[in-house]
Amino acid sequence: MPRIALIEELTKGPIPPGSNILVEYDAASQWFAASFTIAAEWLRTGGRVSYCVAIRSPDSFRTQLNQLGLRAEELETHEKLMIYDWYTTTLGQKSTEKHAVDSLKVADLSLYFSKEWMRIPSSPDLLRVTDDISCLSRFNDEKNWVEIFLSRYVPSTSRANSTTIRGIINGVHSDWVYRTLEASVDGIIDFRLQESGKGMKNFMRVRTLRNVAFDSEWHALSVDDSFKVTLEK
């Protein structure tokens, strides 16, 4: 089976397919680089990736994968990689990507999601990543976008027997949003940036996982010239 870089380095075994993982991250942390690393390693170990870009453009994501030693366009041609474009929609423009939405309003997303995701077959080799779901709050009130998360996004993961990782920014939503989403998922990962010695340092931890034993300590992260993220030894 493909492996989830960084996260499964802190677990006692593989995370079961069908798991929903929520990443709560500081806005200035290295979550985005880490998400690229996770996607690249999953692809490199034989899996398929569906990556939803909300904060970075699709081409930025392709460039990053190429820097990590993969050929993004070739992977897309063979449907090993599917890039879903929310980013262009957040700019008020129409995307030219194969996979894209024209609106991030809940009513439109619900229809799109039902057509695209609710009927897919069992796909344990599929990793689904969304870099940031906080952008939904720009177009919807809290109750509505949290409801679509609970009624569409979470059930579709277990139904498809895939693994899903979704990021949300720390400190920009109400406490009710975080507590409600946390109760609905199988695991929570934290990324933070803090003062350490003479400068700033990035850390990650596994806060909780329901289905596998894990190391819950904070671990420092290193980022190399290709923006690959690794755990410091």
Protein Blocks (a to p, Z undefined) as FASTA:
>chain_A
ZZdehjlmmccbdcdehiacdddddfklcklmmmmmmmmmmmmnopacddddfkbcfklm
mmmmmmnopafklmmmnomaccddfklmmnopacfbfbdcfbfcfklmmmmmmmmmmmcc
cdfkbccddfblklmmmmpcfklmmmmmmmmmmmmmmmnopacdddddehiacfklmmmm
mmmmmbdcddddddehjbccdddddfbdfkbccdfbdcdddddfkopacddZZ
